[in-house]
Amino acid sequence: MDAVYIILTSSLFAISCGLLGCFLILRKMAMVGDAISHAVLPGIVIAFLITGTRDSFEMIIGAALLGILCTFLIEFFNKKAKLQTDAAIGVTFTSLFALGVILISVFAGQVDLDQECVLYGEIAYVPIDLWISDSGQNMGPKALYVSALTLIVNILFIRVGFKQLYLTTFDPAFAATTGISVALWNYLLMGSVSMTTVAAFDSVGAILVVALLVAPPATAYLLTDNFKKMMLITCGIAIIISILGYYLAVLLDGSIAGAVVTVAGILFGLAYLFSPSSGILLKRINQKKEAEKLAMPKV
Amino acid sequence: METFKEFFSFSDPSIVSVVVGAVLLTASSAVVGTFTFLKKKALVGDAVAHSVLPGICLAFILSGTKNPIWMILGAFLTGWISLLIIDHITTKSKIKEDTAIALILSVFFGIGILMLTNIQHSGNAAQTGLDSFLFGKAAALVGKDLIVFGIVAVILIVTVGLFFKELKLIAFDSNYARALGIPVKWIDLLLTSLTVLAVVTGIQAVGVVLMAAMLITPAAAARFWTNDVFKMTLIAAVMGGISGLSGAYVSYVAPAMPTGPWIVMIISAIAITSFFIAPKRGIFARSIQQRRLQRLIMDENLLKELYHLGEKDEDPYKGRTVNEIIEERFFPRKALKVALRRLKRQGFLVKKNGYWSYTEAGKVKGQRVVKLHRLWELYLSKYMKIAPDHVHEDAETVEHIITPELEAQLERMLEYPEFDPHEEKIPY
């Protein structure tokens, strides 16, 4: 049963991250997603210090605010100080993440978080942290509910705002002329990325969230050119990596999150080599055929 | 305060070695980072930093010890592989660079974490302290390790010094460098190797997670203080060194604290302060400059419109009300009044019963702007063959920035013309 809980939780988080990731990688904002997943840390610690619990609404809000602050700072340094984008991202997220780690070590006694958990989460403990209802009935692991709720919120967000997100991703100039606020939807997307990151934080940690945001969509992107299909394939990959990752972790007696990411990397590698539409091996074969055809003497 | 004195008196030889180590490591990565920053490859450093983790674990699994030379070799290997893969993905597939970086960084890190946890659970006693590579521990830098990492840091700095000219050239204009006969590919390769080495050594003090900051942040901060690459490299090294020193101090005062985050906090504070207060490029200096320029343009436009009004009535010194000016050309009322008062203070205008009029100096200045505007229009239509109905917009901006030298040259070139393309008189 524990295995099912863990796999289910990680699949649900992986799907949430993957769906948002589809937009991120097409917007060329994968590194901003990376930055946000680091930058929410101080928000989590501060919310933790205020509320004293780990699973609270305040924590989600605190982290979402930090995520939006991070997006804002990157833009501010870029536009106002004319700092090149890559450096603006680098300076912003490393300083916020450093602040978070310092807060954790300063308040080590009061915060039930440690540096390792920050990095790679503790999804193995999911089945232990149960939600016991007031009548004393066991309702199953808490993280499962959190992950399901996160997914529902994300799906709702994407369904309701699909047209706007789609347009601002593929043709921001056109979106602006039809009266859609590009900046608003950008901040909304970044807000959801931060909230999802925080929700998934306990289970997979800050850096591995990035892998869930980027690896499944990138793999799907190699397999199709259709955006809706890309989102569907992403969901499929999210489930596959969760299942295979879990058993790999059991096999090697290592971190589950680390194993899930490793499998995601392997799947990407396979798609990169063998994808029917854009795999590099197939491309090479086609090129060769083409070359032979051209080289043939005219009859 | 007591520990502060104790630390900075450097009486304890172990303090000296930790300080020397931390400063060398951070300064050397700052030096290398300057060039990755200038090549706009800052985030690649982040990818390398995360990708060295599996290499370190691999070295440990293979050698069974925490021998620094093995670690450096392992880290160097996976760091390099990660860069090759990123490069391959970006050039050979439709995936963009940012996605490739984020993907490789997180996947390599994930593999590293899987290996690290596997080692930790294996019960090998020698593994304790392996996780200090995650967030760094400057205080752990003693004895043989210090010597090895110190040597690598010195090699880094010396190599950058030797190839300074080449590195500078490829950072700004690799095509030009190629034309000069510089082996661009090799220098690129050199810079990549230097980056990987800098990461490998820096993680001892800062840790893999935050290592990117040591490459990016000192360079970003230094960029705000100078336009000269040599000075920039020096400033970045000094700033990096200061943060390394403070990291060593923290490590000494609170041995349980990871040093990486503190070093990064210090260097970030330096950088963000630089973004704001640096002369010329800083946010404050920039906005002051912008303000000044806006004011100049407003003043000149206002004086110009007064001249236009004067032309109509053939009386340049006639008094005008605020409404009359706005009728001639729209200005926001509030800004207009502020500008009028400013020009009065400067002695270009006088006010009598609500009527504003030129002083002698004001007329000269207004007339000059009008003259420049019309000269430029004539120049554009005569020499650039632009239709007369298309020249106004351009003249509207250029009139504010023409220097007296250019003015004289225009007059000479156009032979002191009488009329502009719109048959309006050019005043001298």
HADDOCK unambig.tbl for C-alpha pairs under 7 A between the chains (distance, minus, plus):
assign (segid A and resid 25 and name CA) (segid B and resid 99 and name CA) 5.89 0.50 0.50
assign (segid A and resid 28 and name CA) (segid B and resid 96 and name CA) 6.98 0.50 0.50
assign (segid A and resid 28 and name CA) (segid B and resid 98 and name CA) 6.24 0.50 0.50
assign (segid A and resid 28 and name CA) (segid B and resid 99 and name CA) 6.98 0.50 0.50
assign (segid A and resid 29 and name CA) (segid B and resid 98 and name CA) 6.89 0.50 0.50
assign (segid A and resid 30 and name CA) (segid B and resid 98 and name CA) 5.68 0.50 0.50
assign (segid A and resid 30 and name CA) (segid B and resid 99 and name CA) 5.17 0.50 0.50
assign (segid A and resid 30 and name CA) (segid B and resid 102 and name CA) 6.23 0.50 0.50
assign (segid A and resid 31 and name CA) (segid B and resid 98 and name CA) 5.75 0.50 0.50
assign (segid A and resid 31 and name CA) (segid B and resid 102 and name CA) 5.87 0.50 0.50
assign (segid A and resid 34 and name CA) (segid B and resid 102 and name CA) 6.76 0.50 0.50
assign (segid A and resid 80 and name CA) (segid B and resid 283 and name CA) 6.21 0.50 0.50
assign (segid A and resid 81 and name CA) (segid B and resid 275 and name CA) 6.19 0.50 0.50
assign (segid A and resid 81 and name CA) (segid B and resid 282 and name CA) 6.28 0.50 0.50
assign (segid A and resid 81 and name CA) (segid B and resid 283 and name CA) 5.28 0.50 0.50
assign (segid A and resid 86 and name CA) (segid B and resid 40 and name CA) 6.79 0.50 0.50
assign (segid A and resid 86 and name CA) (segid B and resid 42 and name CA) 5.90 0.50 0.50
assign (segid A and resid 86 and name CA) (segid B and resid 43 and name CA) 5.98 0.50 0.50
assign (segid A and resid 87 and name CA) (segid B and resid 42 and name CA) 5.93 0.50 0.50
assign (segid A and resid 87 and name CA) (segid B and resid 216 and name CA) 6.15 0.50 0.50
assign (segid A and resid 87 and name CA) (segid B and resid 220 and name CA) 6.68 0.50 0.50
assign (segid A and resid 90 and name CA) (segid B and resid 43 and name CA) 6.59 0.50 0.50
assign (segid A and resid 90 and name CA) (segid B and resid 213 and name CA) 6.50 0.50 0.50
assign (segid A and resid 90 and name CA) (segid B and resid 216 and name CA) 6.57 0.50 0.50
assign (segid A and resid 91 and name CA) (segid B and resid 213 and name CA) 6.34 0.50 0.50
assign (segid A and resid 91 and name CA) (segid B and resid 216 and name CA) 6.83 0.50 0.50
assign (segid A and resid 91 and name CA) (segid B and resid 217 and name CA) 5.65 0.50 0.50
assign (segid A and resid 91 and name CA) (segid B and resid 268 and name CA) 6.85 0.50 0.50
assign (segid A and resid 94 and name CA) (segid B and resid 210 and name CA) 6.04 0.50 0.50
assign (segid A and resid 94 and name CA) (segid B and resid 213 and name CA) 5.90 0.50 0.50
assign (segid A and resid 95 and name CA) (segid B and resid 264 and name CA) 6.27 0.50 0.50
assign (segid A and resid 95 and name CA) (segid B and resid 265 and name CA) 5.79 0.50 0.50
assign (segid A and resid 95 and name CA) (segid B and resid 268 and name CA) 5.88 0.50 0.50
assign (segid A and resid 98 and name CA) (segid B and resid 261 and name CA) 4.30 0.50 0.50
assign (segid A and resid 98 and name CA) (segid B and resid 264 and name CA) 6.35 0.50 0.50
assign (segid A and resid 98 and name CA) (segid B and resid 265 and name CA) 6.21 0.50 0.50
assign (segid A and resid 99 and name CA) (segid B and resid 261 and name CA) 6.88 0.50 0.50
assign (segid A and resid 99 and name CA) (segid B and resid 265 and name CA) 6.75 0.50 0.50
assign (segid A and resid 101 and name CA) (segid B and resid 261 and name CA) 6.50 0.50 0.50
assign (segid A and resid 102 and name CA) (segid B and resid 261 and name CA) 6.23 0.50 0.50
assign (segid A and resid 105 and name CA) (segid B and resid 257 and name CA) 6.51 0.50 0.50
assign (segid A and resid 207 and name CA) (segid B and resid 106 and name CA) 6.34 0.50 0.50
assign (segid A and resid 208 and name CA) (segid B and resid 106 and name CA) 6.02 0.50 0.50
assign (segid A and resid 208 and name CA) (segid B and resid 110 and name CA) 6.41 0.50 0.50
assign (segid A and resid 210 and name CA) (segid B and resid 106 and name CA) 6.15 0.50 0.50
assign (segid A and resid 211 and name CA) (segid B and resid 103 and name CA) 6.07 0.50 0.50
assign (segid A and resid 211 and name CA) (segid B and resid 106 and name CA) 5.03 0.50 0.50
assign (segid A and resid 211 and name CA) (segid B and resid 107 and name CA) 6.17 0.50 0.50
assign (segid A and resid 214 and name CA) (segid B and resid 99 and name CA) 6.69 0.50 0.50
assign (segid A and resid 214 and name CA) (segid B and resid 102 and name CA) 6.81 0.50 0.50
assign (segid A and resid 214 and name CA) (segid B and resid 103 and name CA) 5.81 0.50 0.50
assign (segid A and resid 215 and name CA) (segid B and resid 103 and name CA) 5.70 0.50 0.50
assign (segid A and resid 252 and name CA) (segid B and resid 118 and name CA) 6.34 0.50 0.50
assign (segid A and resid 253 and name CA) (segid B and resid 118 and name CA) 5.65 0.50 0.50
assign (segid A and resid 253 and name CA) (segid B and resid 121 and name CA) 6.96 0.50 0.50
assign (segid A and resid 254 and name CA) (segid B and resid 114 and name CA) 5.27 0.50 0.50
assign (segid A and resid 254 and name CA) (segid B and resid 115 and name CA) 6.97 0.50 0.50
assign (segid A and resid 254 and name CA) (segid B and resid 117 and name CA) 4.82 0.50 0.50
assign (segid A and resid 254 and name CA) (segid B and resid 118 and name CA) 4.47 0.50 0.50
assign (segid A and resid 255 and name CA) (segid B and resid 113 and name CA) 6.82 0.50 0.50
assign (segid A and resid 255 and name CA) (segid B and resid 114 and name CA) 5.26 0.50 0.50
assign (segid A and resid 255 and name CA) (segid B and resid 117 and name CA) 5.77 0.50 0.50
assign (segid A and resid 258 and name CA) (segid B and resid 110 and name CA) 4.27 0.50 0.50
assign (segid A and resid 258 and name CA) (segid B and resid 111 and name CA) 5.90 0.50 0.50
assign (segid A and resid 258 and name CA) (segid B and resid 113 and name CA) 5.45 0.50 0.50
assign (segid A and resid 258 and name CA) (segid B and resid 114 and name CA) 4.71 0.50 0.50
assign (segid A and resid 259 and name CA) (segid B and resid 110 and name CA) 6.88 0.50 0.50
assign (segid A and resid 259 and name CA) (segid B and resid 111 and name CA) 6.91 0.50 0.50
assign (segid A and resid 259 and name CA) (segid B and resid 114 and name CA) 5.82 0.50 0.50
assign (segid A and resid 261 and name CA) (segid B and resid 107 and name CA) 5.71 0.50 0.50
assign (segid A and resid 261 and name CA) (segid B and resid 110 and name CA) 5.41 0.50 0.50
assign (segid A and resid 262 and name CA) (segid B and resid 107 and name CA) 5.95 0.50 0.50
assign (segid A and resid 262 and name CA) (segid B and resid 110 and name CA) 5.88 0.50 0.50
assign (segid A and resid 262 and name CA) (segid B and resid 111 and name CA) 5.33 0.50 0.50
assign (segid A and resid 265 and name CA) (segid B and resid 107 and name CA) 5.57 0.50 0.50
